[in-house]
Amino acid sequence: MIFSTVAVLVLAFLLLHLYFSMIVKPSRIRKILRQQGIDGPPPKILLGNILEVEKSRDAAEKATVSHPHPPLIHNAAAVLPFAEQWRQQYGPLYVFTLGKMPVLYVNDPDMVKEMTTCTSQDLGRPSYQQNELGPLLGRGILPSNGSIWARQRKIIAPELFMDKVKSMMSIITESGLELVNSWKHKVEGQEGGVVEISVDHYMKRFSGDIISRACFGNSYAKGQEIFSKFDALQEIMSKRAFVVGIPGLRQIWGLEKEISELILKVVKERREAGYEKDLLQSLLEGAKSDYSTSAAIDQFIVDNCRNIYLAGFETSAVSASWCLMLLASNPEWQTRVRDEVEEVCQGRIPDTDMLRKMKQLHMVIQETMRLYPPSPTLSREAYKDMKIGNIWLPKGVSVWTVVTALHTDTAIWGEDALEFKPQRFENGIAAACKSPNSYIPFGFGQRVCVGQHLAMVELQLLMALILTNFSFTLSPNYVHSPVMKFIIEPKHGVQIMLKKL
């Protein structure tokens, strides 16, 4: 009898908790926002707007069209069609719901400006990311908040400042030359001197080689098993976005365990090999000073290695693929940048001082990241009731800024916002658009990407080396189809026709 009573009470408590978390709390948040004039699509009980989101994404994916080229239509915001549809209907500020999570969509430049200058740690990484992306990121620097995030950033950020990136130039150059030489061999072995190259694999190898060697002291060949497992894990995890349920849970756990074991193997080899001052060594020293048990130290190192692999490897590689696609489809800019590189370098291998003088190349990369930003969406969560600009954010609301929408908004960038026009950056970001705070390819505020200097130098050096050795056009087999996974990727890859100069 007592057992039955306890069971009933526990069940009643659970049902009450579900009622408040799934219905009462989201309704309260929506009410507060609605009182401020912020509306949105009506949610369904328990699911919110998930079914509409999934239906919209599925329809967009099935409607893949091979656009004639050139020119191409660079509307990367279309990879989140539901967001664009609701923006047209409800304006630049609206609220929708994913399950029990209310989301405030922000595409208003003034509101974005307020967010970029907000220093309060109460506007932090969303708690759902820590849960949903745990297998990928653990409790590393990307999903963490507060003092935990501050401590990790203090350890990691100095290793990626520009002075440290300069010391990595020999590694970046060596990796770039290896790629260029492999392409030369392919061209030389091809009748007619022209070869089709699928660039994505090469870009990942280049980026992975740099991350492995510069930050962890080993080559891509040693780290490729980690990268391949990360690819598999990302593929599974990307299918979880906006979905109710946890598909592939056993696979996720298995891959997460394998990745952790591989990273710890690298750490063990480092400990046995002795001291070497790089990012891994800094992580080891930082972990020892902050954690008392070997299990906690290992977890700290594994989580942040996973964060660095993901942030430094995948985003840089995909950005390089998009940049090559844009240069291949815009031969006049390819010629302009090549002429500039040759004038600056005079036949020498570029160093950081030379790269700094390549204004045309920098403009091309800025435009690449405008159209295909490394961080296509940025999200925050209000951990207490707070005011941003003129909007009161109730505790628990997630705030989404869709960077692709900001970067291609005609009200900010002009009627040619969907076109590739690097010249818009000729006089800097402030002159390129009406709201400079709306250009945020590497994030904003305190949480801006700590690896942005390394990413920019990688891209500049690689493009300079490729342009001075080859000319290239888009392959007839290229299908322009951006797709959203964790970042915006070319669904079918990027294929170019390569000719040695």
C-alpha positions, 0 to 999 in steps of 0.5 A: 500500500505504501509502495503504491502511494509513493509510486503515485506521488512520484508519477504525479511529481513527474507529470507536474514537472513535465507540465511546467517544463513543456507547457507552462514555462514556454508559454510564459516566455512566449507571452512576455515576448508577445507583450513586446510585439514579438509574434511567431508561428503558433506552437503545437503542444509538446512538439512546438514548431518541430514538424514545420521545421522538418517539413521545410528542411526536407522540402528544400533538400529535395528541391536541389537544383543544379544552377548554371554557372557562372553566375551562381546564386549565393543564397546560403540562407536558404539552407534554413528555409523555415527561418526565412519563411517566418522572417518574411511573415513576422519580421526581423524579430520573432519567436518559435518553439523547438519542443519545449525550447522557445527561440527568439530569432534576431535579424534586426541590425540594432539588436545584433549590435547590442548583442555583440557588445554585451559582456554579461556572462548571463547571455551564454551558450545555450544549455541545449547545446551542452546536452545535444552536442556533448558527444562532439564537444564534451565540456570544452571551450565551445559549449561552456559558460562562466568561469569554466569557459573563462579558464579554458579560454585563458589556456587556449587563446594565447596559443592562437594569438597572431604571434603564435600563428607566425611561428606556425608559418613553416608548418602551414607553408609545408602543408600548402606546398605538399598540396600544390605538389600533389596537384602538379603531379596529377596535372602532369600525368594528365593528357592535355594538361587539364585535370578535374580535382575534387578539392574537398578532400585536399582541403581537409587534409591541408587543414587537418595536417596543420591542426595536428602538427602545429597544435599536437605535434603529430602529422595528419597521417597520425591524426586522420583516424581521429578526423575520419571518426569525427566525420562519421560522428558529425554526420550522425549528429547533424541528423539530430538537429531539430529532431525529436528522439535520439537516432543512432545512439549506440553509434554515437556512444561508440564513436565518442569512446573511440575518439576519446581513446585515440586522443588519450593515446596521443596524450600518452605518447606526448607524456612519454616523449617529453616536453614540447611547447605547443597547444597540447602541452599548454592543455596538459599544464593547464589541466594539472593546475586546475584539476586534482584527479587523473580522470578529470585531467584526461576529460579536460584534455579530451574535451578541448582537443575535440573542440579544437579538432572540430573548430580548427579542422572542419570550418577552415577546410570548408571555407577553403573549398568555398573560396576555390569555388568562388574564384573558379567561377569568377576568372576576373577576380582569379586574375586580379588576385594572382597578379597581386600575389606575384607582384608582392612575392616576386617568386618567393614563398609568402610570409605573414608580412607579404600576406598582409599586403595582399589586399585583393586576396583579403577582400576575396576571403572576406566576401567568401566568409560573408556568403558562406560564413564558418559560423552560419548560426550563432545562439545564446541563452538568457540565464536570467531575465535581462534587457538587450537593447529595447527587448526584455529577454526572459530567463530560459529563452534561446536567441538565434542569430542566423549569420547567413541571413544577416550577411545577405540582407539587401537592407544591409548590403544593397540589392547585390547582396547575393552576388560575389563582389569582393570590391565591396570590402575595398574600404573596409567592413564599415564602408561595405554595409550599413551595419558593420556589426552585422558582419560576424563570420567568426562570431561576436563579443567575448565568444568570438572564435579564438582561432580566427587568426590561424584560419585567415592565415591558412586561407591566405597562404593556401590561396596564394600558393594555388593561384601562383601555380594553377589556373582553374575553372568550375567543372561541368560536374559541379552542382551548386547545392549548399547544405546545412550540417553543423556548418554550410557545406557543398552537398556534392563537393567542389570540383574544378578543372585545373591547369598548371601555369 
